[in-house]
Amino acid sequence: MSRPHTPKKKALKKTPRKYIFVVGGVISGVGKGVTASSIAKIIQSRGFSVTAIKIDPYVNVDAGTMNPTEHGEVFVLNDGYETDQDLGNYERFLNITLPSKNYMTTGRVYQAVIDRERNLGYKGKCVQVVPHIPLEVVSRIKNAAKDANADVTVVEVGGTVGEYENILYLEAVRMLKSEDPKSVMTVMVSYLPTPPKVGEMKTKPTQHASRLLNSAGLTADIIIARSEMPIDKKRKEKIATFCNIAPERVISAPDADSIYDIPVNFEKDNLGDIMLEMLALPKRERDMAHWRAYASLVKRVSEPVHVAVVGKYFSTGDFVLSDAYISVIESIKHAAYALKKKPEISWLSAEQFEDTKNLKELKRYDAILVPGGFGERGIEGKLNVIAYAREQKIPYFGLCYGMQLLVTEFARHKAGLKGANTAEIDEDAPHVVVDIMDDQKKKLEEGDYGGSMRLGAYPAILRKGTIARKAYKSNEISERHRHRYEVNPEYIAKLEDAGLVFSATSPDGRLMEIAELPEREHPFFLGSQFHPEFQSRPLHPHPLFVSFMKAASTRAEGKSTKKTASKKGRPKSRK
Ligand code: GLN
């Protein structure tokens, strides 16, 4: 894939680097990540060079060992670091590629400080939580800003103010601010509930959050007032009075139809000008035309394409959580919008398809996707779904585990390899068609689980005359990975003889990167060992997703022709 265009901005000379900290007030889950991304987008659209950092206050060294139901998707960077899904938001909004420096957790910060102490890096001093931990945080932020040559660095602090694990980060903000108050500002993303029985939007939780921030030695320079409805003048004034802030610095942020509207909405409240003024940056014209056009297109598309995502990380208690697959969902959307279609995504739990009677429910979808995953739960259900998609010629896209299972299904039902399986499920299966990579075996034996998969960007070579090659329009690609297992080289010839095409491999030909069926046999039956979803951007949709969604649209169009035809009493079969 040709690298998406990355806007290169000439950094300002002599002006000190500026920092915007985005902190949460009241509750989490009200879109702090998208708010931080939107703020960064606004500054970028004014012609400044921008980067974004995420701080997660948990003790895990990275997000890699966590179940996605805990904290959402694990987003993998080019350099292989396993991070929080917000890094995905930043990359997508800003169309930039971020390094691991732009992510930190409490675990990582402490680990660095302890390592330095062990190496006598503190020259015999007593190393203390304060100031050494916040100082390490400050130095990491500065370092990332310098590496990106950023005029402005947006730093999102995970969690909400007042949480115990947040305190050291707020202390870091205070320290950085005391060095140069004009170069640091704090944005608090708050929430204003409207209790149904009361029927009035309440500002009190925001007032409390603002006080908590004060007790950390900081004031909110801007308050983003998240709420169901736009905030009215009266409440803006109330917040202004009780939180020591001018009313125009209280920015209304009602629930939006699409995330792309958020930077546009913020600009309606003049947020760009306010921030530039506070940071003593020169005023520059705004250039958000492409983004605006995109945000408006998203609202205009009306022809639906129905995609079923079959996975397992959907439920948490009684609630459905699609955050675990956020990049996949965004990638489907990017591709659909590029084709001027309306993406309708359904989340289906794989386990229900262990009973093959339920498979016919899939017929009404225009396409099926099985995303990445780990372990045994729901596997036989996924395999049944893949077999059904192959037989019924429903476009199918398998990502990582979804590709390994495509190969397993094909081995069982088309290559005559009865009982074929992946070693992840059954290492004693009669045909282990997906096996653990040699170097990975050793790591697992030694209990080395954290950050030890095959991670990050690796090149692959595409084979001529394939769907993949046609999609990418290129011979060589670079894609991000996160796996321990691979297609077993001993079975490649057998699978190929049975008609499976390996259309991309690692440059040395050892690792199978894409498996597909030829277009004449199936409209789109393809799986990638890598995760294309990590590189799709709104204005640069990923070529494989576009190709998949094209096939889905063709099926959708076929279905609607069929419907009209049968209405007219002329039954017609779909092409
Ligand atoms: N569990 C599989 C592996 O480790 C697939 C991983 C994934 O889907 N990210 O290889």
Boltz pocket constraint, residues with backbone or C-beta under 6 A from the ligand:
constraints:
  - pocket:
      binder: B
      contacts: [[A, 371], [A, 372], [A, 373], [A, 374], [A, 375], [A, 399], [A, 400], [A, 401], [A, 402], [A, 424], [A, 482], [A, 483], [A, 484], [A, 485], [A, 486]]
      max_distance: 6.0
